[in-house]
Amino acid sequence: MAGHQLYYFSTCPYCLVVRLYLWWLGLEVPLREIMFHPQNNADLIAGGGKSQVPCLRIEAENGDVRWMYESMDIIRYLKTVSAR
């Protein structure tokens, strides 16, 4: 999934649900762990405005970037992407 990145925390249950859903759909998204990689957390705060996970960074072909929080919103989005 070009242009997508998932920011997560390894023991966050909501992040785990999103990661399992990605696996179930067979989608590969670069993962950015924020607890042990401070630069990932800094990037999340700089781009999305807060250190909340899960967060899916979505970069459109035209360069526009959207930061999607909330596990159920991310899962609904992934369903639409996988259906294409």
mmCIF file of the N, C-alpha and C atoms, coordinates in Angstrom:
data_MODEL
# 
_entry.id   MODEL 
# 
loop_
_atom_site.group_PDB 
_atom_site.id 
_atom_site.type_symbol 
_atom_site.label_atom_id 
_atom_site.label_alt_id 
_atom_site.label_comp_id 
_atom_site.label_asym_id 
_atom_site.label_entity_id 
_atom_site.label_seq_id 
_atom_site.pdbx_PDB_ins_code 
_atom_site.Cartn_x 
_atom_site.Cartn_y 
_atom_site.Cartn_z 
_atom_site.occupancy 
_atom_site.B_iso_or_equiv 
_atom_site.pdbx_formal_charge 
_atom_site.auth_seq_id 
_atom_site.auth_comp_id 
_atom_site.auth_asym_id 
_atom_site.auth_atom_id 
_atom_site.pdbx_PDB_model_num 
ATOM 1   N N  . MET A 1 1  ? 0.840   -1.179  0.000  1.00 0.00 ? 1  MET A N  1 
ATOM 2   C CA . MET A 1 1  ? 0.000   0.000   0.000  1.00 0.00 ? 1  MET A CA 1 
ATOM 3   C C  . MET A 1 1  ? 0.882   1.238   0.000  1.00 0.00 ? 1  MET A C  1 
ATOM 4   N N  . ALA A 1 2  ? 1.216   1.650   -1.166 1.00 0.00 ? 2  ALA A N  1 
ATOM 5   C CA . ALA A 1 2  ? 2.078   2.812   -1.311 1.00 0.00 ? 2  ALA A CA 1 
ATOM 6   C C  . ALA A 1 2  ? 1.420   4.041   -0.692 1.00 0.00 ? 2  ALA A C  1 
ATOM 7   N N  . GLY A 1 3  ? 2.215   4.841   -0.025 1.00 0.00 ? 3  GLY A N  1 
ATOM 8   C CA . GLY A 1 3  ? 1.724   6.070   0.561  1.00 0.00 ? 3  GLY A CA 1 
ATOM 9   C C  . GLY A 1 3  ? 1.061   5.908   1.919  1.00 0.00 ? 3  GLY A C  1 
ATOM 10  N N  . HIS A 1 4  ? 1.131   4.719   2.493  1.00 0.00 ? 4  HIS A N  1 
ATOM 11  C CA . HIS A 1 4  ? 0.518   4.474   3.792  1.00 0.00 ? 4  HIS A CA 1 
ATOM 12  C C  . HIS A 1 4  ? 1.584   4.068   4.801  1.00 0.00 ? 4  HIS A C  1 
ATOM 13  N N  . GLN A 1 5  ? 1.388   4.475   6.056  1.00 0.00 ? 5  GLN A N  1 
ATOM 14  C CA . GLN A 1 5  ? 2.240   4.058   7.172  1.00 0.00 ? 5  GLN A CA 1 
ATOM 15  C C  . GLN A 1 5  ? 1.361   3.948   8.397  1.00 0.00 ? 5  GLN A C  1 
ATOM 16  N N  . LEU A 1 6  ? 1.592   2.910   9.197  1.00 0.00 ? 6  LEU A N  1 
ATOM 17  C CA . LEU A 1 6  ? 0.830   2.740   10.424 1.00 0.00 ? 6  LEU A CA 1 
ATOM 18  C C  . LEU A 1 6  ? 1.734   3.008   11.616 1.00 0.00 ? 6  LEU A C  1 
ATOM 19  N N  . TYR A 1 7  ? 1.377   4.011   12.394 1.00 0.00 ? 7  TYR A N  1 
ATOM 20  C CA . TYR A 1 7  ? 2.073   4.305   13.646 1.00 0.00 ? 7  TYR A CA 1 
ATOM 21  C C  . TYR A 1 7  ? 1.370   3.517   14.740 1.00 0.00 ? 7  TYR A C  1 
ATOM 22  N N  . TYR A 1 8  ? 2.160   2.827   15.559 1.00 0.00 ? 8  TYR A N  1 
ATOM 23  C CA . TYR A 1 8  ? 1.571   1.951   16.562 1.00 0.00 ? 8  TYR A CA 1 
ATOM 24  C C  . TYR A 1 8  ? 2.469   1.838   17.780 1.00 0.00 ? 8  TYR A C  1 
ATOM 25  N N  . PHE A 1 9  ? 1.910   1.262   18.827 1.00 0.00 ? 9  PHE A N  1 
ATOM 26  C CA . PHE A 1 9  ? 2.613   0.951   20.058 1.00 0.00 ? 9  PHE A CA 1 
ATOM 27  C C  . PHE A 1 9  ? 2.422   -0.547  20.252 1.00 0.00 ? 9  PHE A C  1 
ATOM 28  N N  . SER A 1 10 ? 3.477   -1.286  20.483 1.00 0.00 ? 10 SER A N  1 
ATOM 29  C CA . SER A 1 10 ? 3.436   -2.749  20.423 1.00 0.00 ? 10 SER A CA 1 
ATOM 30  C C  . SER A 1 10 ? 2.456   -3.401  21.393 1.00 0.00 ? 10 SER A C  1 
ATOM 31  N N  . THR A 1 11 ? 2.166   -2.800  22.548 1.00 0.00 ? 11 THR A N  1 
ATOM 32  C CA . THR A 1 11 ? 1.245   -3.426  23.489 1.00 0.00 ? 11 THR A CA 1 
ATOM 33  C C  . THR A 1 11 ? -0.140  -2.777  23.503 1.00 0.00 ? 11 THR A C  1 
ATOM 34  N N  . CYS A 1 12 ? -0.400  -1.898  22.593 1.00 0.00 ? 12 CYS A N  1 
ATOM 35  C CA . CYS A 1 12 ? -1.707  -1.242  22.498 1.00 0.00 ? 12 CYS A CA 1 
ATOM 36  C C  . CYS A 1 12 ? -2.713  -2.211  21.872 1.00 0.00 ? 12 CYS A C  1 
ATOM 37  N N  . PRO A 1 13 ? -3.792  -2.548  22.590 1.00 0.00 ? 13 PRO A N  1 
ATOM 38  C CA . PRO A 1 13 ? -4.760  -3.509  22.043 1.00 0.00 ? 13 PRO A CA 1 
ATOM 39  C C  . PRO A 1 13 ? -5.453  -3.007  20.777 1.00 0.00 ? 13 PRO A C  1 
ATOM 40  N N  . TYR A 1 14 ? -5.680  -1.713  20.671 1.00 0.00 ? 14 TYR A N  1 
ATOM 41  C CA . TYR A 1 14 ? -6.314  -1.162  19.471 1.00 0.00 ? 14 TYR A CA 1 
ATOM 42  C C  . TYR A 1 14 ? -5.389  -1.263  18.262 1.00 0.00 ? 14 TYR A C  1 
ATOM 43  N N  . CYS A 1 15 ? -4.096  -1.061  18.517 1.00 0.00 ? 15 CYS A N  1 
ATOM 44  C CA . CYS A 1 15 ? -3.097  -1.215  17.448 1.00 0.00 ? 15 CYS A CA 1 
ATOM 45  C C  . CYS A 1 15 ? -3.035  -2.667  16.995 1.00 0.00 ? 15 CYS A C  1 
ATOM 46  N N  . LEU A 1 16 ? -3.107  -3.574  17.942 1.00 0.00 ? 16 LEU A N  1 
ATOM 47  C CA . LEU A 1 16 ? -3.069  -4.998  17.620 1.00 0.00 ? 16 LEU A CA 1 
ATOM 48  C C  . LEU A 1 16 ? -4.238  -5.386  16.735 1.00 0.00 ? 16 LEU A C  1 
ATOM 49  N N  . VAL A 1 17 ? -5.414  -4.876  17.028 1.00 0.00 ? 17 VAL A N  1 
ATOM 50  C CA . VAL A 1 17 ? -6.590  -5.171  16.206 1.00 0.00 ? 17 VAL A CA 1 
ATOM 51  C C  . VAL A 1 17 ? -6.362  -4.693  14.769 1.00 0.00 ? 17 VAL A C  1 
ATOM 52  N N  . VAL A 1 18 ? -5.838  -3.497  14.610 1.00 0.00 ? 18 VAL A N  1 
ATOM 53  C CA . VAL A 1 18 ? -5.580  -2.962  13.264 1.00 0.00 ? 18 VAL A CA 1 
ATOM 54  C C  . VAL A 1 18 ? -4.514  -3.805  12.553 1.00 0.00 ? 18 VAL A C  1 
ATOM 55  N N  . ARG A 1 19 ? -3.467  -4.159  13.262 1.00 0.00 ? 19 ARG A N  1 
ATOM 56  C CA . ARG A 1 19 ? -2.401  -4.957  12.646 1.00 0.00 ? 19 ARG A CA 1 
ATOM 57  C C  . ARG A 1 19 ? -2.908  -6.346  12.250 1.00 0.00 ? 19 ARG A C  1 
ATOM 58  N N  . LEU A 1 20 ? -3.734  -6.940  13.083 1.00 0.00 ? 20 LEU A N  1 
ATOM 59  C CA . LEU A 1 20 ? -4.325  -8.233  12.733 1.00 0.00 ? 20 LEU A CA 1 
ATOM 60  C C  . LEU A 1 20 ? -5.240  -8.109  11.523 1.00 0.00 ? 20 LEU A C  1 
ATOM 61  N N  . TYR A 1 21 ? -5.976  -7.028  11.437 1.00 0.00 ? 21 TYR A N  1 
ATOM 62  C CA . TYR A 1 21 ? -6.852  -6.815  10.292 1.00 0.00 ? 21 TYR A CA 1 
ATOM 63  C C  . TYR A 1 21 ? -6.035  -6.641  9.008  1.00 0.00 ? 21 TYR A C  1 
ATOM 64  N N  . LEU A 1 22 ? -4.935  -5.912  9.089  1.00 0.00 ? 22 LEU A N  1 
ATOM 65  C CA . LEU A 1 22 ? -4.040  -5.794  7.924  1.00 0.00 ? 22 LEU A CA 1 
ATOM 66  C C  . LEU A 1 22 ? -3.570  -7.169  7.476  1.00 0.00 ? 22 LEU A C  1 
ATOM 67  N N  . TRP A 1 23 ? -3.176  -7.986  8.442  1.00 0.00 ? 23 TRP A N  1 
ATOM 68  C CA . TRP A 1 23 ? -2.711  -9.338  8.128  1.00 0.00 ? 23 TRP A CA 1 
ATOM 69  C C  . TRP A 1 23 ? -3.839  -10.141 7.483  1.00 0.00 ? 23 TRP A C  1 
ATOM 70  N N  . TRP A 1 24 ? -5.039  -10.063 8.042  1.00 0.00 ? 24 TRP A N  1 
ATOM 71  C CA . TRP A 1 24 ? -6.171  -10.819 7.544  1.00 0.00 ? 24 TRP A CA 1 
ATOM 72  C C  . TRP A 1 24 ? -6.511  -10.428 6.104  1.00 0.00 ? 24 TRP A C  1 
ATOM 73  N N  . LEU A 1 25 ? -6.384  -9.141  5.794  1.00 0.00 ? 25 LEU A N  1 
ATOM 74  C CA . LEU A 1 25 ? -6.643  -8.666  4.431  1.00 0.00 ? 25 LEU A CA 1 
ATOM 75  C C  . LEU A 1 25 ? -5.479  -8.928  3.486  1.00 0.00 ? 25 LEU A C  1 
ATOM 76  N N  . GLY A 1 26 ? -4.327  -9.270  4.052  1.00 0.00 ? 26 GLY A N  1 
ATOM 77  C CA . GLY A 1 26 ? -3.150  -9.497  3.220  1.00 0.00 ? 26 GLY A CA 1 
ATOM 78  C C  . GLY A 1 26 ? -2.518  -8.205  2.730  1.00 0.00 ? 26 GLY A C  1 
ATOM 79  N N  . LEU A 1 27 ? -2.720  -7.128  3.460  1.00 0.00 ? 27 LEU A N  1 
ATOM 80  C CA . LEU A 1 27 ? -2.169  -5.829  3.078  1.00 0.00 ? 27 LEU A CA 1 
ATOM 81  C C  . LEU A 1 27 ? -0.860  -5.584  3.811  1.00 0.00 ? 27 LEU A C  1 
ATOM 82  N N  . GLU A 1 28 ? 0.113   -5.070  3.096  1.00 0.00 ? 28 GLU A N  1 
ATOM 83  C CA . GLU A 1 28 ? 1.397   -4.733  3.704  1.00 0.00 ? 28 GLU A CA 1 
ATOM 84  C C  . GLU A 1 28 ? 1.524   -3.222  3.795  1.00 0.00 ? 28 GLU A C  1 
ATOM 85  N N  . VAL A 1 29 ? 1.686   -2.751  5.015  1.00 0.00 ? 29 VAL A N  1 
ATOM 86  C CA . VAL A 1 29 ? 1.835   -1.321  5.291  1.00 0.00 ? 29 VAL A CA 1 
ATOM 87  C C  . VAL A 1 29 ? 3.076   -1.158  6.159  1.00 0.00 ? 29 VAL A C  1 
ATOM 88  N N  . PRO A 1 30 ? 3.948   -0.231  5.822  1.00 0.00 ? 30 PRO A N  1 
ATOM 89  C CA . PRO A 1 30 ? 5.105   0.016   6.685  1.00 0.00 ? 30 PRO A CA 1 
ATOM 90  C C  . PRO A 1 30 ? 4.653   0.377   8.102  1.00 0.00 ? 30 PRO A C  1 
ATOM 91  N N  . LEU A 1 31 ? 5.269   -0.254  9.081  1.00 0.00 ? 31 LEU A N  1 
ATOM 92  C CA . LEU A 1 31 ? 4.926   -0.041  10.483 1.00 0.00 ? 31 LEU A CA 1 
ATOM 93  C C  . LEU A 1 31 ? 5.941   0.881   11.136 1.00 0.00 ? 31 LEU A C  1 
ATOM 94  N N  . ARG A 1 32 ? 5.449   1.806   11.940 1.00 0.00 ? 32 ARG A N  1 
ATOM 95  C CA . ARG A 1 32 ? 6.289   2.769   12.647 1.00 0.00 ? 32 ARG A CA 1 
ATOM 96  C C  . ARG A 1 32 ? 5.983   2.677   14.139 1.00 0.00 ? 32 ARG A C  1 
ATOM 97  N N  . GLU A 1 33 ? 6.797   1.939   14.874 1.00 0.00 ? 33 GLU A N  1 
ATOM 98  C CA . GLU A 1 33 ? 6.620   1.748   16.314 1.00 0.00 ? 33 GLU A CA 1 
ATOM 99  C C  . GLU A 1 33 ? 7.094   3.006   17.025 1.00 0.00 ? 33 GLU A C  1 
ATOM 100 N N  . ILE A 1 34 ? 6.276   3.548   17.946 1.00 0.00 ? 34 ILE A N  1 
ATOM 101 C CA . ILE A 1 34 ? 6.607   4.842   18.554 1.00 0.00 ? 34 ILE A CA 1 
ATOM 102 C C  . ILE A 1 34 ? 7.268   4.754   19.924 1.00 0.00 ? 34 ILE A C  1 
ATOM 103 N N  . MET A 1 35 ? 7.136   3.641   20.631 1.00 0.00 ? 35 MET A N  1 
ATOM 104 C CA . MET A 1 35 ? 7.672   3.556   21.991 1.00 0.00 ? 35 MET A CA 1 
ATOM 105 C C  . MET A 1 35 ? 9.190   3.441   21.997 1.00 0.00 ? 35 MET A C  1 
ATOM 106 N N  . PHE A 1 36 ? 9.725   2.575   21.163 1.00 0.00 ? 36 PHE A N  1 
ATOM 107 C CA . PHE A 1 36 ? 11.162  2.323   21.159 1.00 0.00 ? 36 PHE A CA 1 
ATOM 108 C C  . PHE A 1 36 ? 11.905  3.070   20.061 1.00 0.00 ? 36 PHE A C  1 
ATOM 109 N N  . HIS A 1 37 ? 11.159  3.823   19.276 1.00 0.00 ? 37 HIS A N  1 
ATOM 110 C CA . HIS A 1 37 ? 11.757  4.606   18.199 1.00 0.00 ? 37 HIS A CA 1 
ATOM 111 C C  . HIS A 1 37 ? 11.259  6.051   18.324 1.00 0.00 ? 37 HIS A C  1 
ATOM 112 N N  . PRO A 1 38 ? 11.959  6.848   19.131 1.00 0.00 ? 38 PRO A N  1 
ATOM 113 C CA . PRO A 1 38 ? 11.516  8.222   19.403 1.00 0.00 ? 38 PRO A CA 1 
ATOM 114 C C  . PRO A 1 38 ? 11.314  9.071   18.144 1.00 0.00 ? 38 PRO A C  1 
ATOM 115 N N  . GLN A 1 39 ? 12.079  8.807   17.105 1.00 0.00 ? 39 GLN A N  1 
ATOM 116 C CA . GLN A 1 39 ? 11.914  9.591   15.877 1.00 0.00 ? 39 GLN A CA 1 
ATOM 117 C C  . GLN A 1 39 ? 10.544  9.337   15.247 1.00 0.00 ? 39 GLN A C  1 
ATOM 118 N N  . ASN A 1 40 ? 10.061  8.090   15.326 1.00 0.00 ? 40 ASN A N  1 
ATOM 119 C CA . ASN A 1 40 ? 8.720   7.795   14.808 1.00 0.00 ? 40 ASN A CA 1 
ATOM 120 C C  . ASN A 1 40 ? 7.665   8.571   15.590 1.00 0.00 ? 40 ASN A C  1 
ATOM 121 N N  . ASN A 1 41 ? 7.828   8.635   16.906 1.00 0.00 ? 41 ASN A N  1 
ATOM 122 C CA . ASN A 1 41 ? 6.887   9.396   17.727 1.00 0.00 ? 41 ASN A CA 1 
ATOM 123 C C  . ASN A 1 41 ? 6.957   10.882  17.390 1.00 0.00 ? 41 ASN A C  1 
ATOM 124 N N  . ALA A 1 42 ? 8.154   11.392  17.206 1.00 0.00 ? 42 ALA A N  1 
ATOM 125 C CA . ALA A 1 42 ? 8.313   12.806  16.836 1.00 0.00 ? 42 ALA A CA 1 
ATOM 126 C C  . ALA A 1 42 ? 7.659   13.082  15.487 1.00 0.00 ? 42 ALA A C  1 
ATOM 127 N N  . ASP A 1 43 ? 7.824   12.167  14.526 1.00 0.00 ? 43 ASP A N  1 
ATOM 128 C CA . ASP A 1 43 ? 7.197   12.324  13.210 1.00 0.00 ? 43 ASP A CA 1 
ATOM 129 C C  . ASP A 1 43 ? 5.676   12.313  13.327 1.00 0.00 ? 43 ASP A C  1 
ATOM 130 N N  . LEU A 1 44 ? 5.161   11.441  14.174 1.00 0.00 ? 44 LEU A N  1 
ATOM 131 C CA . LEU A 1 44 ? 3.715   11.356  14.394 1.00 0.00 ? 44 LEU A CA 1 
ATOM 132 C C  . LEU A 1 44 ? 3.178   12.663  14.967 1.00 0.00 ? 44 LEU A C  1 
ATOM 133 N N  . ILE A 1 45 ? 3.850   13.197  15.960 1.00 0.00 ? 45 ILE A N  1 
ATOM 134 C CA . ILE A 1 45 ? 3.412   14.453  16.578 1.00 0.00 ? 45 ILE A CA 1 
ATOM 135 C C  . ILE A 1 45 ? 3.529   15.613  15.595 1.00 0.00 ? 45 ILE A C  1 
ATOM 136 N N  . ALA A 1 46 ? 4.636   15.663  14.860 1.00 0.00 ? 46 ALA A N  1 
ATOM 137 C CA . ALA A 1 46 ? 4.846   16.751  13.904 1.00 0.00 ? 46 ALA A CA 1 
ATOM 138 C C  . ALA A 1 46 ? 3.809   16.716  12.787 1.00 0.00 ? 46 ALA A C  1 
ATOM 139 N N  . GLY A 1 47 ? 3.471   15.522  12.322 1.00 0.00 ? 47 GLY A N  1 
ATOM 140 C CA . GLY A 1 47 ? 2.540   15.407  11.200 1.00 0.00 ? 47 GLY A CA 1 
ATOM 141 C C  . GLY A 1 47 ? 1.090   15.383  11.616 1.00 0.00 ? 47 GLY A C  1 
ATOM 142 N N  . GLY A 1 48 ? 0.779   14.554  12.604 1.00 0.00 ? 48 GLY A N  1 
ATOM 143 C CA . GLY A 1 48 ? -0.613  14.368  12.996 1.00 0.00 ? 48 GLY A CA 1 
ATOM 144 C C  . GLY A 1 48 ? -1.067  15.274  14.116 1.00 0.00 ? 48 GLY A C  1 
ATOM 145 N N  . GLY A 1 49 ? -0.113  15.832  14.850 1.00 0.00 ? 49 GLY A N  1 
ATOM 146 C CA . GLY A 1 49 ? -0.460  16.762  15.901 1.00 0.00 ? 49 GLY A CA 1 
ATOM 147 C C  . GLY A 1 49 ? -0.590  16.171  17.291 1.00 0.00 ? 49 GLY A C  1 
ATOM 148 N N  . LYS A 1 50 ? -0.559  14.841  17.401 1.00 0.00 ? 50 LYS A N  1 
ATOM 149 C CA . LYS A 1 50 ? -0.657  14.220  18.724 1.00 0.00 ? 50 LYS A CA 1 
ATOM 150 C C  . LYS A 1 50 ? -0.028  12.834  18.699 1.00 0.00 ? 50 LYS A C  1 
ATOM 151 N N  . SER A 1 51 ? 0.339   12.371  19.874 1.00 0.00 ? 51 SER A N  1 
ATOM 152 C CA . SER A 1 51 ? 0.988   11.062  20.014 1.00 0.00 ? 51 SER A CA 1 
ATOM 153 C C  . SER A 1 51 ? -0.059  10.022  20.388 1.00 0.00 ? 51 SER A C  1 
ATOM 154 N N  . GLN A 1 52 ? -0.991  9.786   19.477 1.00 0.00 ? 52 GLN A N  1 
ATOM 155 C CA . GLN A 1 52 ? -2.067  8.818   19.699 1.00 0.00 ? 52 GLN A CA 1 
ATOM 156 C C  . GLN A 1 52 ? -1.954  7.728   18.649 1.00 0.00 ? 52 GLN A C  1 
ATOM 157 N N  . VAL A 1 53 ? -2.072  6.496   19.094 1.00 0.00 ? 53 VAL A N  1 
ATOM 158 C CA . VAL A 1 53 ? -2.023  5.365   18.177 1.00 0.00 ? 53 VAL A CA 1 
ATOM 159 C C  . VAL A 1 53 ? -3.232  4.475   18.412 1.00 0.00 ? 53 VAL A C  1 
ATOM 160 N N  . PRO A 1 54 ? -3.632  3.707   17.425 1.00 0.00 ? 54 PRO A N  1 
ATOM 161 C CA . PRO A 1 54 ? -3.049  3.626   16.098 1.00 0.00 ? 54 PRO A CA 1 
ATOM 162 C C  . PRO A 1 54 ? -3.340  4.885   15.282 1.00 0.00 ? 54 PRO A C  1 
ATOM 163 N N  . CYS A 1 55 ? -2.466  5.147   14.361 1.00 0.00 ? 55 CYS A N  1 
ATOM 164 C CA . CYS A 1 55 ? -2.636  6.253   13.437 1.00 0.00 ? 55 CYS A CA 1 
ATOM 165 C C  . CYS A 1 55 ? -2.136  5.817   12.063 1.00 0.00 ? 55 CYS A C  1 
ATOM 166 N N  . LEU A 1 56 ? -3.002  5.961   11.087 1.00 0.00 ? 56 LEU A N  1 
ATOM 167 C CA . LEU A 1 56 ? -2.629  5.619   9.721  1.00 0.00 ? 56 LEU A CA 1 
ATOM 168 C C  . LEU A 1 56 ? -2.341  6.899   8.958  1.00 0.00 ? 56 LEU A C  1 
ATOM 169 N N  . ARG A 1 57 ? -1.115  6.993   8.462  1.00 0.00 ? 57 ARG A N  1 
ATOM 170 C CA . ARG A 1 57 ? -0.729  8.137   7.636  1.00 0.00 ? 57 ARG A CA 1 
ATOM 171 C C  . ARG A 1 57 ? -1.016  7.761   6.194  1.00 0.00 ? 57 ARG A C  1 
ATOM 172 N N  . ILE A 1 58 ? -1.818  8.585   5.533  1.00 0.00 ? 58 ILE A N  1 
ATOM 173 C CA . ILE A 1 58 ? -2.238  8.310   4.162  1.00 0.00 ? 58 ILE A CA 1 
ATOM 174 C C  . ILE A 1 58 ? -1.762  9.454   3.288  1.00 0.00 ? 58 ILE A C  1 
ATOM 175 N N  . GLU A 1 59 ? -0.890  9.139   2.345  1.00 0.00 ? 59 GLU A N  1 
ATOM 176 C CA . GLU A 1 59 ? -0.395  10.161  1.419  1.00 0.00 ? 59 GLU A CA 1 
ATOM 177 C C  . GLU A 1 59 ? -0.991  9.890   0.050  1.00 0.00 ? 59 GLU A C  1 
ATOM 178 N N  . ALA A 1 60 ? -1.761  10.856  -0.450 1.00 0.00 ? 60 ALA A N  1 
ATOM 179 C CA . ALA A 1 60 ? -2.387  10.738  -1.761 1.00 0.00 ? 60 ALA A CA 1 
ATOM 180 C C  . ALA A 1 60 ? -1.347  10.938  -2.859 1.00 0.00 ? 60 ALA A C  1 
ATOM 181 N N  . GLU A 1 61 ? -1.707  10.551  -4.069 1.00 0.00 ? 61 GLU A N  1 
ATOM 182 C CA . GLU A 1 61 ? -0.792  10.697  -5.206 1.00 0.00 ? 61 GLU A CA 1 
ATOM 183 C C  . GLU A 1 61 ? -0.412  12.151  -5.446 1.00 0.00 ? 61 GLU A C  1 
ATOM 184 N N  . ASN A 1 62 ? -1.295  13.080  -5.086 1.00 0.00 ? 62 ASN A N  1 
ATOM 185 C CA . ASN A 1 62 ? -0.991  14.494  -5.299 1.00 0.00 ? 62 ASN A CA 1 
ATOM 186 C C  . ASN A 1 62 ? -0.150  15.090  -4.167 1.00 0.00 ? 62 ASN A C  1 
ATOM 187 N N  . GLY A 1 63 ? 0.204   14.258  -3.167 1.00 0.00 ? 63 GLY A N  1 
ATOM 188 C CA . GLY A 1 63 ? 1.055   14.712  -2.074 1.00 0.00 ? 63 GLY A CA 1 
ATOM 189 C C  . GLY A 1 63 ? 0.316   15.130  -0.818 1.00 0.00 ? 63 GLY A C  1 
ATOM 190 N N  . ASP A 1 64 ? -1.017  15.220  -0.884 1.00 0.00 ? 64 ASP A N  1 
ATOM 191 C CA . ASP A 1 64 ? -1.794  15.556  0.313  1.00 0.00 ? 64 ASP A CA 1 
ATOM 192 C C  . ASP A 1 64 ? -1.668  14.424  1.330  1.00 0.00 ? 64 ASP A C  1 
ATOM 193 N N  . VAL A 1 65 ? -1.514  14.809  2.606  1.00 0.00 ? 65 VAL A N  1 
ATOM 194 C CA . VAL A 1 65 ? -1.345  13.828  3.674  1.00 0.00 ? 65 VAL A CA 1 
ATOM 195 C C  . VAL A 1 65 ? -2.510  13.935  4.644  1.00 0.00 ? 65 VAL A C  1 
ATOM 196 N N  . ARG A 1 66 ? -3.031  12.784  5.004  1.00 0.00 ? 66 ARG A N  1 
ATOM 197 C CA . ARG A 1 66 ? -4.133  12.686  5.965  1.00 0.00 ? 66 ARG A CA 1 
ATOM 198 C C  . ARG A 1 66 ? -3.698  11.766  7.090  1.00 0.00 ? 66 ARG A C  1 
ATOM 199 N N  . TRP A 1 67 ? -4.030  12.127  8.312  1.00 0.00 ? 67 TRP A N  1 
ATOM 200 C CA . TRP A 1 67 ? -3.684  11.328  9.491  1.00 0.00 ? 67 TRP A CA 1 
ATOM 201 C C  . TRP A 1 67 ? -4.977  10.791  10.072 1.00 0.00 ? 67 TRP A C  1 
ATOM 202 N N  . MET A 1 68 ? -5.141  9.470   10.052 1.00 0.00 ? 68 MET A N  1 
ATOM 203 C CA . MET A 1 68 ? -6.372  8.854   10.520 1.00 0.00 ? 68 MET A CA 1 
ATOM 204 C C  . MET A 1 68 ? -6.135  8.149   11.849 1.00 0.00 ? 68 MET A C  1 
ATOM 205 N N  . TYR A 1 69 ? -6.854  8.601   12.862 1.00 0.00 ? 69 TYR A N  1 
ATOM 206 C CA . TYR A 1 69 ? -6.799  7.999   14.188 1.00 0.00 ? 69 TYR A CA 1 
ATOM 207 C C  . TYR A 1 69 ? -8.036  7.134   14.377 1.00 0.00 ? 69 TYR A C  1 
ATOM 208 N N  . GLU A 1 70 ? -8.077  6.398   15.468 1.00 0.00 ? 70 GLU A N  1 
ATOM 209 C CA . GLU A 1 70 ? -9.191  5.538   15.850 1.00 0.00 ? 70 GLU A CA 1 
ATOM 210 C C  . GLU A 1 70 ? -9.176  4.236   15.040 1.00 0.00 ? 70 GLU A C  1 
ATOM 211 N N  . SER A 1 71 ? -9.047  3.150   15.752 1.00 0.00 ? 71 SER A N  1 
ATOM 212 C CA . SER A 1 71 ? -8.898  1.838   15.124 1.00 0.00 ? 71 SER A CA 1 
ATOM 213 C C  . SER A 1 71 ? -10.072 1.489   14.211 1.00 0.00 ? 71 SER A C  1 
ATOM 214 N N  . MET A 1 72 ? -11.300 1.764   14.622 1.00 0.00 ? 72 MET A N  1 
ATOM 215 C CA . MET A 1 72 ? -12.448 1.402   13.787 1.00 0.00 ? 72 MET A CA 1 
ATOM 216 C C  . MET A 1 72 ? -12.512 2.243   12.512 1.00 0.00 ? 72 MET A C  1 
ATOM 217 N N  . ASP A 1 73 ? -12.112 3.495   12.581 1.00 0.00 ? 73 ASP A N  1 
ATOM 218 C CA . ASP A 1 73 ? -12.051 4.322   11.367 1.00 0.00 ? 73 ASP A CA 1 
ATOM 219 C C  . ASP A 1 73 ? -11.002 3.763   10.408 1.00 0.00 ? 73 ASP A C  1 
ATOM 220 N N  . ILE A 1 74 ? -9.870  3.354   10.957 1.00 0.00 ? 74 ILE A N  1 
ATOM 221 C CA . ILE A 1 74 ? -8.799  2.779   10.124 1.00 0.00 ? 74 ILE A CA 1 
ATOM 222 C C  . ILE A 1 74 ? -9.287  1.488   9.483  1.00 0.00 ? 74 ILE A C  1 
ATOM 223 N N  . ILE A 1 75 ? -9.943  0.631   10.243 1.00 0.00 ? 75 ILE A N  1 
ATOM 224 C CA . ILE A 1 75 ? -10.441 -0.641  9.708  1.00 0.00 ? 75 ILE A CA 1 
ATOM 225 C C  . ILE A 1 75 ? -11.481 -0.400  8.617  1.00 0.00 ? 75 ILE A C  1 
ATOM 226 N N  . ARG A 1 76 ? -12.397 0.540   8.823  1.00 0.00 ? 76 ARG A N  1 
ATOM 227 C CA . ARG A 1 76 ? -13.385 0.860   7.777  1.00 0.00 ? 76 ARG A CA 1 
ATOM 228 C C  . ARG A 1 76 ? -12.678 1.341   6.513  1.00 0.00 ? 76 ARG A C  1 
ATOM 229 N N  . TYR A 1 77 ? -11.666 2.170   6.670  1.00 0.00 ? 77 TYR A N  1 
ATOM 230 C CA . TYR A 1 77 ? -10.896 2.664   5.521  1.00 0.00 ? 77 TYR A CA 1 
ATOM 231 C C  . TYR A 1 77 ? -10.203 1.502   4.808  1.00 0.00 ? 77 TYR A C  1 
ATOM 232 N N  . LEU A 1 78 ? -9.579  0.611   5.572  1.00 0.00 ? 78 LEU A N  1 
ATOM 233 C CA . LEU A 1 78 ? -8.877  -0.525  4.972  1.00 0.00 ? 78 LEU A CA 1 
ATOM 234 C C  . LEU A 1 78 ? -9.828  -1.431  4.202  1.00 0.00 ? 78 LEU A C  1 
ATOM 235 N N  . LYS A 1 79 ? -11.048 -1.580  4.688  1.00 0.00 ? 79 LYS A N  1 
ATOM 236 C CA . LYS A 1 79 ? -12.045 -2.373  3.968  1.00 0.00 ? 79 LYS A CA 1 
ATOM 237 C C  . LYS A 1 79 ? -12.308 -1.791  2.590  1.00 0.00 ? 79 LYS A C  1 
ATOM 238 N N  . THR A 1 80 ? -12.424 -0.453  2.497  1.00 0.00 ? 80 THR A N  1 
ATOM 239 C CA . THR A 1 80 ? -12.689 0.166   1.204  1.00 0.00 ? 80 THR A CA 1 
ATOM 240 C C  . THR A 1 80 ? -11.497 0.050   0.281  1.00 0.00 ? 80 THR A C  1 
ATOM 241 N N  . VAL A 1 81 ? -10.298 0.178   0.830  1.00 0.00 ? 81 VAL A N  1 
ATOM 242 C CA . VAL A 1 81 ? -9.077  0.071   0.019  1.00 0.00 ? 81 VAL A CA 1 
ATOM 243 C C  . VAL A 1 81 ? -8.911  -1.341  -0.522 1.00 0.00 ? 81 VAL A C  1 
ATOM 244 N N  . SER A 1 82 ? -9.175  -2.339  0.319  1.00 0.00 ? 82 SER A N  1 
ATOM 245 C CA . SER A 1 82 ? -8.971  -3.733  -0.106 1.00 0.00 ? 82 SER A CA 1 
ATOM 246 C C  . SER A 1 82 ? -10.031 -4.169  -1.108 1.00 0.00 ? 82 SER A C  1 
ATOM 247 N N  . ALA A 1 83 ? -11.174 -3.490  -1.126 1.00 0.00 ? 83 ALA A N  1 
ATOM 248 C CA . ALA A 1 83 ? -12.253 -3.860  -2.046 1.00 0.00 ? 83 ALA A CA 1 
ATOM 249 C C  . ALA A 1 83 ? -11.992 -3.356  -3.461 1.00 0.00 ? 83 ALA A C  1 
ATOM 250 N N  . ARG A 1 84 ? -11.033 -2.472  -3.605 1.00 0.00 ? 84 ARG A N  1 
ATOM 251 C CA . ARG A 1 84 ? -10.737 -1.901  -4.950 1.00 0.00 ? 84 ARG A CA 1 
ATOM 252 C C  . ARG A 1 84 ? -10.004 -2.857  -5.820 1.00 0.00 ? 84 ARG A C  1 
# 
